[in-house]
Amino acid sequence: MEPLLLFPDPAPPPLAQALDMGGYPWKAASSAQMADRIEPDDGWSGAIVCADADPDAAFALCRALRKRDVPLAPLLLVVDLEQLDELELREDLFDDFCVVAWKGRELEARLAHLFWRTGRGTRPDLVEYGPLVLNLETYQAALSGRPMDLTYMEYELLKFLATHPGKVFTRETLLSRVWGYEYYGGARTVDVHIRRLRAKLGEEQANLISTVRSVGYRFGQGRWGA
């Protein structure tokens, strides 16, 4: 997937973080000239233009992107509530918009819809279960839009469990499937990592990983909701 063009430069930290967690590559530019200068060989996959801080420059960039021989799309415009009236008669400058107070998942949903509607780009390879999102391309995890600080093996264990929701795995199976057959650590290794994952998931989400007595561990709900 080619990078998204972001305005302004530097990009607003919440926007940059949401895109990083969603696995969307991006580059920031402060003007149309800079956007042309840093544009990848295969072009931009789309653009996100924040108009809340500098609306004149933002709309100037939108016009420049739309006046290209091949107008850039999709283009997502970010505005504040007071700017909604300014969007009238400017619908040709953007494909969709959202208000500054967006949440991370809302932004991802709008981008996914825009890419699907315009046929541009691809959605990152994600595993989603409720508030938990794992990006398989960037090895990042987020819970309710907030990044999780996981070690490599904690991520691998969580990824394995999350990609097999509802299934029960013994400690021995988890050792062989996650750590590898050449790993000679004992079952306590699994227990320690499960305990750390639950702590990082927090009290509200710790029950995503349940203990099945005398068997092992299960991620998410079982087939009959138990």
C-alpha positions as CSV (number, residue, x, y, z in Angstrom):
1,M,0.0,0.0,0.0
2,E,1.4,3.4,-0.9
3,P,1.5,6.1,1.8
4,L,-1.3,8.5,2.6
5,L,-0.6,12.2,2.3
6,L,-1.2,14.1,5.5
7,F,-1.6,17.8,6.1
8,P,-0.2,19.7,8.1
9,D,3.4,18.9,8.8
10,P,4.1,17.9,11.4
11,A,1.0,15.7,11.5
12,P,-1.2,16.0,14.6
13,P,0.0,13.3,17.1
14,P,-3.4,11.6,17.6
15,L,-3.8,11.3,13.9
16,A,-0.3,10.0,13.4
17,Q,-0.8,7.5,16.2
18,A,-4.1,6.3,14.9
19,L,-2.7,5.7,11.4
20,D,0.4,3.9,12.8
21,M,-1.7,1.6,14.9
22,G,-4.0,0.9,11.9
23,G,-1.0,0.1,9.8
24,Y,-1.5,2.9,7.3
25,P,1.8,4.3,6.0
26,W,1.9,8.1,5.6
27,K,4.0,11.2,4.9
28,A,3.2,14.7,6.0
29,A,3.4,17.8,3.8
30,S,2.9,21.5,4.6
31,S,1.9,22.6,1.1
32,A,1.0,21.3,-2.4
33,Q,4.5,22.0,-3.5
34,M,6.0,19.8,-0.8
35,A,3.4,17.1,-1.5
36,D,4.6,17.0,-5.1
37,R,8.2,16.9,-4.0
38,I,7.9,14.0,-1.6
39,E,5.3,12.0,-3.6
40,P,6.2,8.3,-4.0
41,D,6.9,7.0,-7.5
42,D,3.6,5.1,-7.6
43,G,1.6,8.1,-6.2
44,W,-0.3,8.7,-3.0
45,S,-2.9,6.2,-1.9
46,G,-5.1,9.0,-0.7
47,A,-4.9,12.1,1.6
48,I,-6.1,13.3,5.0
49,V,-6.2,17.0,5.2
50,C,-6.8,18.7,8.6
51,A,-8.5,22.0,8.2
52,D,-9.2,22.9,11.8
53,A,-5.9,24.9,12.5
54,D,-5.3,26.5,9.1
55,P,-8.4,26.2,6.9
56,D,-7.1,28.5,4.1
57,A,-4.0,26.4,3.6
58,A,-6.0,23.2,3.9
59,F,-8.6,24.1,1.3
60,A,-5.8,25.4,-1.0
61,L,-4.2,22.0,-0.8
62,C,-7.5,20.3,-1.5
63,R,-8.0,22.4,-4.6
64,A,-4.5,21.6,-5.8
65,L,-5.0,17.9,-5.3
66,R,-8.3,18.0,-7.2
67,K,-6.8,20.0,-10.1
68,R,-4.3,17.4,-10.9
69,D,-4.5,15.6,-14.3
70,V,-5.7,12.6,-12.2
71,P,-7.4,14.1,-9.1
72,L,-6.2,12.6,-5.9
73,A,-8.8,10.3,-4.2
74,P,-9.8,9.4,-1.7
75,L,-9.5,12.6,0.2
76,L,-10.7,12.8,3.9
77,L,-11.1,16.2,5.3
78,V,-10.9,16.8,9.1
79,V,-12.7,19.9,10.5
80,D,-14.0,21.2,13.8
81,L,-17.7,21.6,14.5
82,E,-17.6,25.4,13.8
83,Q,-16.4,24.7,10.2
84,L,-19.3,22.4,9.1
85,D,-21.1,25.3,7.4
86,E,-17.9,26.0,5.4
87,L,-18.2,22.7,3.7
88,E,-21.3,23.7,1.7
89,L,-20.5,24.2,-2.0
90,R,-17.1,22.6,-1.4
91,E,-18.2,19.0,-1.7
92,D,-16.0,18.6,-4.8
93,L,-12.9,19.1,-2.7
94,F,-13.2,16.0,-0.6
95,D,-14.7,12.5,-0.5
96,D,-15.7,12.4,3.1
97,F,-15.1,14.4,6.3
98,C,-15.0,13.8,10.0
99,V,-14.9,16.1,13.0
100,V,-11.7,16.7,15.0
101,A,-13.1,14.8,18.0
102,W,-13.0,11.5,16.1
103,K,-12.0,8.3,17.8
104,G,-9.3,6.0,16.4
105,R,-11.7,3.3,15.2
106,E,-14.0,5.9,13.5
107,L,-11.0,7.1,11.5
108,E,-10.1,3.6,10.4
109,A,-13.7,2.8,9.5
110,R,-14.0,5.9,7.3
111,L,-10.7,5.2,5.6
112,A,-11.7,1.6,5.0
113,H,-15.0,2.7,3.5
114,L,-13.3,5.3,1.3
115,F,-10.8,2.8,-0.1
116,W,-13.5,0.3,-0.8
117,R,-15.7,3.0,-2.5
118,T,-12.9,4.4,-4.6
119,G,-11.1,1.1,-5.2
120,R,-7.8,2.6,-4.0
121,G,-5.4,0.9,-1.6
122,T,-5.9,-2.1,0.7
123,R,-6.8,-2.5,4.3
124,P,-3.9,-3.6,6.6
125,D,-4.0,-7.2,7.8
126,L,-5.7,-6.8,11.2
127,V,-7.1,-9.2,13.8
128,E,-10.0,-7.6,15.7
129,Y,-11.9,-8.9,18.6
130,G,-14.1,-6.4,20.5
131,P,-11.8,-3.5,21.6
132,L,-8.6,-5.4,20.8
133,V,-6.9,-4.8,17.4
134,L,-3.7,-6.6,16.3
135,N,-1.9,-5.3,13.3
136,L,-0.1,-8.3,11.7
137,E,2.0,-6.1,9.4
138,T,3.5,-3.8,12.0
139,Y,3.4,-6.1,15.1
140,Q,1.4,-3.6,17.0
141,A,-1.5,-4.1,19.3
142,A,-4.1,-1.6,20.6
143,L,-6.9,-1.8,23.1
144,S,-9.8,0.6,22.7
145,G,-7.5,2.7,20.4
146,R,-4.6,2.8,22.9
147,P,-1.3,1.1,22.1
148,M,-0.3,-1.9,24.2
149,D,3.3,-2.3,25.3
150,L,3.9,-6.0,24.5
151,T,7.1,-8.0,24.3
152,Y,7.7,-10.0,21.1
153,M,6.5,-13.3,22.8
154,E,3.6,-11.6,24.5
155,Y,2.4,-10.4,21.1
156,E,3.0,-13.8,19.5
157,L,1.0,-15.5,22.2
158,L,-1.9,-13.0,22.0
159,K,-1.9,-13.2,18.2
160,F,-2.1,-16.9,18.2
161,L,-5.0,-16.9,20.8
162,A,-6.8,-14.1,19.1
163,T,-6.7,-15.8,15.7
164,H,-8.3,-18.9,17.2
165,P,-11.2,-17.5,19.3
166,G,-13.2,-19.9,21.3
167,K,-10.7,-22.8,21.1
168,V,-9.0,-24.3,24.1
169,F,-5.3,-24.9,24.0
170,T,-3.2,-26.9,26.4
171,R,0.0,-25.3,27.8
172,E,2.0,-27.9,25.8
173,T,0.2,-27.0,22.6
174,L,0.8,-23.3,23.2
175,L,4.5,-24.0,23.9
176,S,4.9,-25.8,20.6
177,R,2.8,-23.5,18.4
178,V,4.0,-20.2,19.8
179,W,7.5,-20.8,21.2
180,G,8.3,-23.6,18.7
181,Y,9.1,-27.3,19.0
182,E,12.8,-26.5,19.7
183,Y,11.9,-24.6,22.9
184,Y,12.4,-26.6,26.0
185,G,10.9,-24.3,28.6
186,G,8.2,-25.7,30.9
187,A,4.5,-25.0,31.1
188,R,5.2,-22.3,33.6
189,T,6.5,-20.1,30.8
190,V,2.9,-20.1,29.3
191,D,1.4,-19.3,32.7
192,V,3.8,-16.3,33.2
193,H,3.0,-14.9,29.8
194,I,-0.7,-15.3,30.3
195,R,-0.6,-13.5,33.6
196,R,1.4,-10.6,32.0
197,L,-1.1,-10.4,29.1
198,R,-4.0,-10.2,31.5
199,A,-2.3,-7.5,33.5
200,K,-1.7,-5.5,30.3
201,L,-5.3,-6.0,29.1
202,G,-6.5,-4.5,32.3
203,E,-9.3,-5.5,34.7
204,E,-12.1,-4.9,32.1
205,Q,-10.6,-7.0,29.4
206,A,-8.5,-9.5,31.3
207,N,-11.3,-12.1,30.9
208,L,-10.7,-12.2,27.2
209,I,-8.2,-15.0,28.2
210,S,-10.0,-17.5,30.3
211,T,-8.6,-20.5,32.1
212,V,-10.2,-23.9,31.4
213,R,-9.6,-26.0,34.5
214,S,-7.3,-28.9,34.0
215,V,-7.0,-28.2,30.3
216,G,-5.5,-24.9,29.4
217,Y,-6.5,-21.5,28.1
218,R,-9.1,-20.0,25.7
219,F,-9.4,-16.6,24.1
220,G,-12.9,-15.1,23.8
221,Q,-16.2,-16.9,24.2
222,G,-16.6,-20.6,23.7
223,R,-19.0,-22.0,21.2
224,W,-21.9,-21.9,23.7
225,G,-20.9,-18.6,25.3
226,A,-19.2,-20.2,28.3
